[in-house]
């Protein structure tokens, strides 16, 4: 049968050693069965297995003692003196044993329960958020998260309005999408810090309660406390004041009918203010019912969504409510004053100069360019289509060709643009009354120019390759002609004699190679004499040597031929 620690580790997804080191010391800090049971309910849920496990821990932490049977004794006579003495003795014996956890303790218990729960465990389902809140203000508007103020994966400063909180097993970083935000490496140290803080808060609470009790006893002994107005039973909470404003009126109105002499009863109608308040309170919930993402924090402040963040828009852009359309910049709240600043001319960035060319290899046909109209153009744009930018004209269609080295290639004359035309183009200024050409028109012109340049470049490369081929053929033909002339020249007899000498030399080398013997290699002959009675077992080396020798013979013979 599994121990309570093993059962708790199975529900939380932790091993037994981690449960004994981190969870059990925190469970022992609770002083009452009620507080321990409430914490166990928030930690492992309210399933039957969880309730049974909580009962085991409560029984182990607070074992039941047999109540002693009261002794039969004679009754004490009640007198003013005995009553006063008994009350004083009971008040002196009374000690503060059970205190209600403060708000900080409850928040710490909830954070500890969420952080000690593994995302893959069954207890993590109780912390699954109904609505998520993502904020990228980095702690400037809502403050910084308490236990995990920064994401260790991307370095984003986490906001306090982030829901679920960073210590939750369902937490997600709004920038890098790491889930959960707190990694397993830092979880153990954070749990240990939470245990130390819980013990310190509880110790401070008990010290403060003991100090208040001591002050009360001192004031009572000195007679400074006023007598109680009405005795109250210990353990009974004080009645809550009746609130008539929040609850609807249940008054009944009686009407007397003068004709029938009968009394009728009617209920008072609820006020319209209450209906409007209830309807207005339900409106936000219905408005956000279609999506689990909201754009406001729990305190009503706006959440900061970075719409330029690619990761945020990619992951949650379809779920988060889109920004408001049709608003003006004056309506957008901004804490920083946006004012223009003057920059001196010497501190400004230098402007790029226009590209101007004095020579163009080809003048573009402007009439054909003007006749083209991009999709969506109309008659009113005919005038602006005829006015081309100066840069587009200067960087227009052109092609260049290289002069081939061979005599057969035709020379292409270059067309030069006169300086008069260039001067006129430089002096021309755009008319401010005429609008600039449309963006689609400019893109079409740029694409046409780039295509023309690519075609001309491919044409030039092809021509260069053809010229290079012709040059190689011409050089090869010239070499062959020179060789033919050398063979059939006047020195034919001298060339024949040289050829005969070369043939004799090659023949002598061949005969020497064929007459080779072992005597020419003394090392081989010595090894043969020393190993006469030994068999040759290196047949692999011999075979490889034979193959290499045969290949060498073929190579030498081919070279001689």
Secondary structure, DSSP 8 states (H G I E B T S, - for coil): ---HHHHHHHHHT--HHHIIIIIHHHHTT--SHHHHHHHHHHHH-SSHHHHHHHHHHHHHHS-----------------HHHHHHHHHHHHHH---------HHHHHHHHHHHHHTS-TTSGGGGGG--SSBB---STTSSS-B-SS--B-TTT--B-BTT-BS-TTSTT---TTT--SSSS-HHHHHHHHHHHHHHHHHHHHHHHHHHHHHHHHHHHHHHHT-S---SS---TT--------TTTS----EEEEE-TTT--EEEEE----HHHHHHHHHHHHHHHHTTT-SB-SB-TTS-B----TT-HHHHHHHTTTS----SS--GGGS--SS--------GGGS---------S--SS---HHHHHH---TT--GGGHHHHH---HHHHHT-S-------SSTTS---------HHHHHHHHH----TTS----HHHHHHHHHHHHHHHHHHHHHHHHHHHHHHHHHHHHHHHHHHHHHHHHHTSTTHHHHHHHHHHHHHHHHHHHHHHHT--GGG-HHHHHHHHHTSSS----HHHHHHHHHHHHHHHHHHHHHH-
